[in-house]
Amino acid sequence: MRVATTRRTALVFGVGAILVSSMLAGCGKSKSSSDNAADSNAPVTLTVNLFGDFGYKDLYAKYHTEHPNVTVKENVTDYGTHHKNLQAHLLAGSGTADIEAIEIGQIPGFRPQAAKFVDFLKQGVNKDQWVASKWEPATSTDGKALFGVGTDVGGLALCYRADLLKAAGLPTDRDAVSGLFTDWSSYVSVGKQFLAKTPDKKVKWFDAGTNLYNAIVAQENKVAYDEKGNVIVATNPVVKAAWDTTVTGIQAGESAALSAFSPQWTTGFQQGQFATITCPSWMMAYIKDNAPATAGKWDIAKIPGGGGGNWGGSYLTVPTAGKHQKEAIALAKWLTAPDQEKWLFTEKGNFPSDQVLWNEPEVANFTNPFFSNAPAGKIFSESAKNLNPQVLGPHAGDIGNAIGNGLVSIEQGKASPNDAWTKALADVKNLTS
Amino acid sequence: MAVMTKPSVGGVHSAPRAARAARYRLDVKGSPYLYIAPFFIIFGIFGLFPLIYTGWVSITGWRADTPGSESKMVGFQNYVTLWHDPFFWNAVKNTVGIGLISTVPQLFLALGMAHMLNYRLRGRTFFRMGVLLPNVTSVAAVTIIFVQLFGRDYGMVNWLLGLFGVGHTEWQAGTLSSWIAISVIVTWRWTGYNALIYLASMQAIPFELYESAAIDGASRWRQFRTITIPMLRPTILFTVIVSTIGAMQLFGEPLLFNTSQTPTTGGSQHQFQTLALYTYDQFWQKFKYGYGSAISWAMFGIILLFVLVNLVVARRMQGVDAS
């Protein structure tokens, strides 16, 4: 009996081994047959994973005419999913695209994995084309490798609907509007005036509390982290002050409470549900794409609080797991080269991170017809030059989201400001511990 | 399989013959294992191995933001943290709550639907196939449509309710409102599936029972209660268990129901963050691999517990043979 069972077990294992080895053999075969990317003119399809619209579509076509063997396939997912997938694929060691975008709030979280990306310093990229606050976050923890090339920066301004301001009896001229708000609390109090006088009571002052909060803290040096890498949200007076200002606005009914970047938010642009929105340069592209029918109704004023903030802006990276690294590096460098960056700003609104371009007439003198010919080039290059670098940390983006959810719950009437603050801090703790 | 062997003459066993007999024995005794092996191998690779590996990860302090933490053993620390984690218990509450709201009405609806489909109707096959349609559409497509329907400002549900004087509801904001909205999506997808299972089982009930009941003067409703329901009891038990497991693992609907930048938090205050969503949030959003794995195992335990409770309750209710 005993003998019989062992024999049986052996047999099962034997059969299993045969099956497994045949499966492995199958895998091996398929792998070796597709492994022939040696020829430099062989047709190559590069995959590019982005979050949101980078405005690259026309550039791919242009690149294809210059390099007929290279075809580009772009995949766009939302911000959260994109960065989460990238982390997961890096961990698994496969599944990354040839080029992956990373946003500045997320890039500190990728620094420990810098070795899994191509080092652009070894590919002839000069990091001094960017200001230090742009290239530093994309370096490895030892500072020796640069694993991302900068695309755009998110200098701040305030975009507003001149027609809606006019209806509420407020000035519409961009200098006059800039003069209305010396700081954020005056922005909130002008909002109260607006609400009192606007004839259409469905129109609110701003789109979402989270977007107001983000713009306020973007102007600070230290928000979520101090220089030593400690999370200081709970004790940082700057964070609480930005929170309180935002809450004052929400409680006055100034927020349209449209969950930022959601379909409702997009509809909000088309329906004119809010009169102002805090406006990093890339926001111009969102406004234009989401509500093309509102052309000419928008204008751009200076950001309250004295400017100098940065919100967003991204990097392109080339994971070393990719099969076509050489071609991917060339494309990433080309997409972030001065000519393309200029085109992206004037056509799409993404302000170049390359600091040489900030003084070039094509950029500095650019006026945006969609925004009533507002001097977007002047506004955003000034704001980029005043840029106040912020201390970043691995969870900076997620901490912002946790606080943002607290603000959303106040907008929803789900929680009181005190409860929401306590819960936001609990979420931050859950994130970092 | 019948292998013809020549009758041996004189009982003399030659060597090749013995070998053949051994091969024959091997064939008869061994081949069944070969036939079932694919299942066990696939299950081993995609079921058992991840289960055990997750258990292993759950006793480490592995997290993406701490280099070298993957080999740091912390014992049951993750499970202790879990026990004191209000977000975990919130997720348990949400899962059970949504589970009840989505499963109980769903199974009653399915039963009623199956009863109707069991009648002679015109286009019976059309209707029978039709009820399964919501189930074969993808959860993502269904949820995205429902998110539009449940929209705050321009959603159809709010418009309909507005006709009856109900003010606009932000379905994602409230705890109960979000549970109801998600349950509607689940019910939409799974009612037809359960109805078909009930229908198949109803058709196996001998017609004579109804006939004799009718002769005895039993009404349709009486027949349904005293013949159909008791005869369906094993099937009902099956659907209850399967639905319970499904409800415990609810993931896609609450994930996609959240249209914010942080889909895995299940609402601004974790209103509809289910257990599966919380696991995913901790593992794939916060990159706390060790802790996320611990939640997975806790979830496994909770599901086992629920299935056991189901079985015990079912046995108590009139000794059904559950085995």
Interface residues (C-beta under 8 A of the other chain):
Chain A: R8 L11 V12 V15 G16 L19 V20 D78 Y79 G80 T81 K84 Q87 A88 L91 G109 P112 T210 S259 A260 F261 S262 P263 Q264 T267 Q271 Q273 P394 H395 D398 N401 A402 G404 N405 G406 V408 S409 Q412 G413 K414 A415 A420 K423 A426 D427 N430 L431
Chain B: L26 K29 G30 Y33 L34 A37 P38 F40 I41 A64 D65 P67 D85 P86 F87 V147 Q148 G151 R152 D153 Y154 E170 Q172 A173 G174 T259 S260 Q261 T262 P263 T264 T265 S268 Q269 Q271 W284 Q285 K286 F287
